[in-house]
Amino acid sequence: MLDQMQVATITAFSCSATEPVNEIDLSEYQPLHVGRFRCLVASSLMDGCLAARKAYAEMAEQDEYGPFLFLTGYEYAHLARQHLPAGLTPVEKGDWQRGFIIGWLACVFGL
């Protein structure tokens, strides 16, 4: 089974061997720390992560049983729609939703 698994690599930005590193504009990226994992991500992904952490904290305060550990697709979509900012492009919206999932799971697993 393990020999059939594929490993995907995540690249935050591309850089050729001939391109000097100092020419890459890193001002568009923000540092994201989840547990021991640290990387530079787009600001919309970071905003989604922070929105999920806020939603998790609000649910912990409001619900007598605490926040839900696992969400159904409908619950996730409803919760994300409540916190989704207006005016995002489709690419930014996708990044924001990915960040929301990362932030929610980080809260669930205590990272």
GROMACS elastic network, one bead per residue, 0.5 to 0.9 nm:
[ bonds ]
;  ai    aj funct       b0    kb
    1     4     6  0.53522   500
    1     5     6  0.68554   500
    2     5     6  0.53510   500
    2     6     6  0.86748   500
    3     6     6  0.81296   500
   11    14     6  0.68673   500
   12    29     6  0.89172   500
   12    39     6  0.78660   500
   12    40     6  0.66272   500
   12    41     6  0.66338   500
   12    42     6  0.85092   500
   13    24     6  0.87797   500
   15    18     6  0.83263   500
   15    19     6  0.65162   500
   15    20     6  0.84040   500
   15    21     6  0.75973   500
   15    24     6  0.79904   500
   16    19     6  0.53347   500
   16    20     6  0.83519   500
   17    20     6  0.78014   500
   19    22     6  0.86641   500
   19    23     6  0.75439   500
   19    24     6  0.86538   500
   20    23     6  0.58684   500
   20    24     6  0.78135   500
   21    24     6  0.58519   500
   22    25     6  0.78916   500
   25    28     6  0.69526   500
   25    29     6  0.85834   500
   26    29     6  0.55290   500
   26    30     6  0.82199   500
   26    40     6  0.83650   500
   27    30     6  0.76149   500
   28    41     6  0.84056   500
   28    42     6  0.65354   500
   28    43     6  0.69157   500
   29    40     6  0.55161   500
   29    41     6  0.51098   500
   29    43     6  0.59685   500
   29    46     6  0.89660   500
   30    39     6  0.82099   500
   30    40     6  0.52697   500
   30    41     6  0.54113   500
   30    42     6  0.63085   500
   30    43     6  0.59925   500
   30    46     6  0.71000   500
   31    38     6  0.68988   500
   31    39     6  0.56933   500
   31    41     6  0.63256   500
   31    42     6  0.88689   500
   31    46     6  0.82496   500
   32    37     6  0.79665   500
   32    38     6  0.56061   500
   32    39     6  0.54943   500
   32    40     6  0.60334   500
   32    41     6  0.65532   500
   32    46     6  0.69108   500
   32    49     6  0.89128   500
   33    36     6  0.69858   500
   33    37     6  0.57734   500
   33    39     6  0.69227   500
   33    40     6  0.89772   500
   33   111     6  0.89474   500
   34    37     6  0.52042   500
   34    38     6  0.65228   500
   34   102     6  0.85205   500
   34   103     6  0.84007   500
   34   106     6  0.66287   500
   34   111     6  0.57950   500
   35    38     6  0.79363   500
   35   106     6  0.79881   500
   35   110     6  0.84295   500
   36   111     6  0.85409   500
   41    44     6  0.83069   500
   41    45     6  0.64767   500
   41    46     6  0.67057   500
   42    45     6  0.53879   500
   42    46     6  0.64925   500
   42    47     6  0.88198   500
   42    92     6  0.85663   500
   42    95     6  0.75600   500
   42    96     6  0.89907   500
   43    47     6  0.61139   500
   43    48     6  0.86741   500
   43    92     6  0.87421   500
   43    95     6  0.86957   500
   43    96     6  0.85101   500
   44    48     6  0.62917   500
   44    49     6  0.86969   500
   44    88     6  0.85916   500
   44    92     6  0.57035   500
   44    93     6  0.74909   500
   44    94     6  0.87258   500
   44    95     6  0.58777   500
   44    96     6  0.50109   500
   44    97     6  0.87971   500
   44    99     6  0.76737   500
   45    48     6  0.51509   500
   45    49     6  0.63240   500
   45    50     6  0.87770   500
   45    92     6  0.76099   500
   45    93     6  0.85865   500
   45    94     6  0.82700   500
   45    97     6  0.72914   500
   45    98     6  0.64787   500
   45   100     6  0.75258   500
   45   102     6  0.89583   500
   46    49     6  0.50541   500
   46    50     6  0.62651   500
   46    51     6  0.85960   500
   46    95     6  0.84866   500
   46    96     6  0.72681   500
   46    99     6  0.59785   500
   46   100     6  0.84270   500
   46   103     6  0.87056   500
   47    50     6  0.51628   500
   47    51     6  0.60900   500
   47    52     6  0.86601   500
   47    96     6  0.64492   500
   47    99     6  0.70696   500
   47   100     6  0.79949   500
   48    51     6  0.50130   500
   48    52     6  0.62268   500
   48    53     6  0.87218   500
   48    80     6  0.88424   500
   48    83     6  0.85067   500
   48    84     6  0.78451   500
   48    93     6  0.89595   500
   48    95     6  0.75983   500
   48    97     6  0.60763   500
   48    98     6  0.71640   500
   48   101     6  0.79222   500
   48   102     6  0.83169   500
   48   103     6  0.72297   500
   49    52     6  0.52397   500
   49    53     6  0.64240   500
   49    54     6  0.87710   500
   49    96     6  0.74570   500
   49    97     6  0.83808   500
   49    98     6  0.79552   500
   49   101     6  0.71608   500
   49   102     6  0.60658   500
   49   104     6  0.72615   500
   49   106     6  0.88749   500
   50    53     6  0.51152   500
   50    54     6  0.62470   500
   50    55     6  0.86428   500
   50    99     6  0.79331   500
   50   100     6  0.74482   500
   50   103     6  0.64914   500
   51    54     6  0.50559   500
   51    55     6  0.61134   500
   51    56     6  0.85626   500
   51    80     6  0.85973   500
   51    83     6  0.64979   500
   51    84     6  0.81670   500
   51    99     6  0.85277   500
   51   100     6  0.65620   500
   51   103     6  0.76458   500
   51   104     6  0.88274   500
   52    56     6  0.60121   500
   52    57     6  0.85313   500
   52    79     6  0.88344   500
   52    80     6  0.79316   500
   52    83     6  0.81312   500
   52    99     6  0.78806   500
   52   101     6  0.72839   500
   52   102     6  0.80890   500
   52   103     6  0.51051   500
   52   104     6  0.51419   500
   52   105     6  0.88216   500
   52   107     6  0.83212   500
   53    56     6  0.50785   500
   53    57     6  0.62220   500
   53    58     6  0.86449   500
   53   100     6  0.81433   500
   53   103     6  0.56379   500
   53   104     6  0.61464   500
   53   106     6  0.82007   500
   53   107     6  0.64773   500
   54    57     6  0.51477   500
   54    58     6  0.61774   500
   54    59     6  0.86240   500
   55    58     6  0.50686   500
   55    59     6  0.61181   500
   55    60     6  0.85530   500
   55    79     6  0.77927   500
   55    80     6  0.88141   500
   55    83     6  0.78077   500
   55   104     6  0.82745   500
   56    59     6  0.51546   500
   56    60     6  0.61782   500
   56    61     6  0.87963   500
   56    67     6  0.62162   500
   56    68     6  0.83371   500
   56   103     6  0.88458   500
   56   104     6  0.67972   500
   56   107     6  0.70492   500
   56   108     6  0.84480   500
   57    60     6  0.50256   500
   57    61     6  0.64237   500
   57    62     6  0.87901   500
   57    67     6  0.77364   500
   57   107     6  0.87819   500
   58    61     6  0.52082   500
   58    62     6  0.61580   500
   58    63     6  0.84836   500
   58    67     6  0.82749   500
   59    62     6  0.51274   500
   59    63     6  0.56750   500
   59    66     6  0.64904   500
   59    67     6  0.50005   500
   59    68     6  0.78916   500
   60    63     6  0.58996   500
   60    64     6  0.78149   500
   60    65     6  0.78303   500
   60    68     6  0.84549   500
   61    64     6  0.76484   500
   61    66     6  0.70008   500
   61    67     6  0.81732   500
   62    65     6  0.88190   500
   62    66     6  0.75425   500
   62    67     6  0.84972   500
   63    66     6  0.51391   500
   63    67     6  0.66394   500
   63    68     6  0.89864   500
   64    67     6  0.86634   500
   65    68     6  0.82518   500
   66    69     6  0.88826   500
   67   108     6  0.85672   500
   68    71     6  0.66478   500
   68   108     6  0.83544   500
   69   104     6  0.88325   500
   69   105     6  0.83916   500
   69   107     6  0.89178   500
   69   108     6  0.57403   500
   69   109     6  0.87003   500
   70   105     6  0.87391   500
   70   108     6  0.81512   500
   71    74     6  0.78177   500
   71    75     6  0.55880   500
   71    76     6  0.56339   500
   72    75     6  0.51456   500
   72    76     6  0.60911   500
   72    77     6  0.85171   500
   73    76     6  0.51727   500
   73    77     6  0.60785   500
   73    78     6  0.85357   500
   74    77     6  0.51305   500
   74    78     6  0.60427   500
   74    79     6  0.84990   500
   75    78     6  0.51507   500
   75    79     6  0.60357   500
   75    80     6  0.84256   500
   76    79     6  0.51827   500
   76    80     6  0.59456   500
   76    81     6  0.84467   500
   76   101     6  0.87124   500
   77    80     6  0.51429   500
   77    81     6  0.60053   500
   77    82     6  0.86665   500
   78    81     6  0.52052   500
   78    82     6  0.64383   500
   79    82     6  0.52900   500
   79    83     6  0.68357   500
   79    84     6  0.87989   500
   80    83     6  0.53687   500
   80    84     6  0.58587   500
   80    97     6  0.74200   500
   80   100     6  0.73149   500
   81    84     6  0.51224   500
   81    85     6  0.84970   500
   82    85     6  0.86052   500
   84    88     6  0.88701   500
   84    93     6  0.81774   500
   84    96     6  0.78937   500
   84    97     6  0.82767   500
   85    88     6  0.70115   500
   85    93     6  0.87616   500
   88    91     6  0.78640   500
   88    92     6  0.56094   500
   88    93     6  0.56213   500
   88    96     6  0.88653   500
   89    92     6  0.51189   500
   89    93     6  0.59752   500
   89    94     6  0.86051   500
   90    94     6  0.62187   500
   90    95     6  0.86766   500
   91    94     6  0.51970   500
   91    95     6  0.63273   500
   91    96     6  0.85934   500
   92    95     6  0.50139   500
   92    96     6  0.59686   500
   92    97     6  0.85593   500
   93    97     6  0.61599   500
   93    98     6  0.86216   500
   94    97     6  0.51642   500
   94    98     6  0.62557   500
   94    99     6  0.86105   500
   95    98     6  0.51048   500
   95    99     6  0.61509   500
   95   100     6  0.85879   500
   96    99     6  0.50229   500
   96   100     6  0.61475   500
   96   101     6  0.87814   500
   97   101     6  0.63788   500
   97   102     6  0.86816   500
   98   101     6  0.52122   500
   98   102     6  0.62833   500
   98   103     6  0.86365   500
   99   103     6  0.59834   500
   99   104     6  0.84524   500
  100   103     6  0.51230   500
  100   104     6  0.60506   500
  100   105     6  0.85618   500
  101   104     6  0.51583   500
  101   105     6  0.61313   500
  101   106     6  0.84399   500
  102   105     6  0.53189   500
  102   106     6  0.60301   500
  102   107     6  0.86786   500
  103   106     6  0.50582   500
  103   107     6  0.63022   500
  103   108     6  0.87076   500
  104   107     6  0.52284   500
  104   108     6  0.62463   500
  104   109     6  0.87378   500
  105   109     6  0.60624   500
  105   110     6  0.82368   500
  105   111     6  0.83278   500
  106   109     6  0.53526   500
  106   110     6  0.58359   500
  107   111     6  0.61462   500
  108   111     6  0.78894   500
